[in-house]
Amino acid sequence: MRLRTTLKTALLLTLAAGLLAACRSSRPAGRKPSTTAVSDLEHVERVIAQAPQTTCVNAKMRFSLQLGNKDFSIGGNFRMKKDDVIQLSLVGFGIIEGGRIEFTRDSVLLLDRIHHQYVSVAYRDVRFLREAQVDFYTLQALFWNELVLPGLPHVTQAEASGFEVTHEQGDAVLAARQGNRRLAYRFVTSLVTGLLEQTSISSGSGYTLKWSYGDFVDLAGAKYPSFQKVELSGLRVPAVMTISLNRIATDDGWATRTQVSKRYQRISGDEFIKMLMQMQSLGL
């Protein structure tokens, strides 16, 4: 698989929240509405309190992508600065950066160093993201293993009552009481640890995004998942992206913005949208 196609697919997966459909149209067997409102509220507050309070997260990354029966895996660097930037750098042979995906508060940068091309597009210029209220803060919450409420940059203790809690197979499942007209949010959390184990963002058009977390490690006095799995189904060819992290730290001595060489060709926003929507390998 060409690295260029892989970069586009990876970006699609992380932006897929604006294209999704219902995760589950009916409640699974054994799921019962909770009758312990006070303890449920305390549980939501505990989940919110679990979020790492550090400003930066950086790590070595193993990035894997599966499209149907095709697999691609490459090393790289994973860097985040709270309320500022998310960087995924794909590095071949441990030394050669082939591409980079960078999310900032205002825009997305997709850099293809192999073909000397790049895309820089504002969230507001992507209609399905704008209408679904998917922005940098939604993506940040997914990567940081945090709860999401539409229209809010952060979920704090003050918003704990904004979730309905049900119990399912030893987990507490949180659902936002108020979504928006396109998306609904569902969070699977552990009753034992209070950790967020899976986020699902759904609508009613046939697609499903599941963002799962595992292998939690200590980070700045909290727990952070060293393994993240993003599943996008409902397509002709299912897509799965995994990120495995090691050497996780909180250093801030890295460049938070990518400088694009003048030798690179910029692709327009319209070309960018067509590039995503017409990817035959994903069946769009």
C-alpha positions, 0 to 999 in steps of 0.5 A: 500500500502506498504511504500516500493512500495510508496517510489519507486513510489515517486522516479519514479515520480520525475525522470520521466522527462526522460521517458516522451512524448508529453504533447500536440501534437497540440495547443489548441484553443485560443492560438495565437503566441505573437506579442509583442516581447519586452513585452514578453522578459520583462515578461520572465525576470519577471518570472526569477526574481520571484525565491526565493533568499534564500539558504535553504527551509524547511517545514513540509510536507503532502505527498500524492500519488494516483495510480489509485483508491489507495491512500496513505498519510503520513506526513514528512519533506521537505528540500532543500539547493540550488545547494546542496541537496533535501530531502523528509523525510516520517514520520509516526505518526509524529515521525517515519521516514519510508523512505527518498529520497535524491537528491544531485548533483551527486547521488540519495539516496532512503532509506527504513528504514522499510526493512533496504535497500537503493539504491545509484545511480549516475545520469550518471549511469541511461541511460535515465537520462543521454541521456535526460540531466536530472540531479540534476539541472533539479529536483532542478528547478522543486522543486524550481518553476524555469524555466529550460533550458537543460544543464544549472544549472540555468536560469538567465536574460541572458537566457530570450531570449531563450524562445518563448512566446505565449498567452493562456487564460490569461496566457503566455506560455513559450517554450524553443527555443532549447530543446534536442533530447529527451525532450521539456520544456513548462511553463505556467506563469501568465500574472498578477503575473509573477508566474510559475504555471506549468512546462511540460516536454515532448517528443514523446513516450506517457508519460506526466509529469505535475508539477503544483504549487499553494497556493503561500506564502511569502518567503524571499521577494519572492513567493513560492508554498506551494502546488505542484502536479506531474502528470504522465500519459500515464501509465496503471495506472495514478500516482499523487503525491502531496506535501502540505507544512506548516511552511515554513522557511529558516533555515539551521540548519539541516544535508544536508547528510543522514548517512546510517547505516552499518546494511542496505543492499545496492541494486545495480544500476541495481537492482534499474533500474529493480525495477523502470521499472518492477513496475507492479502497474504502468504498466511499 
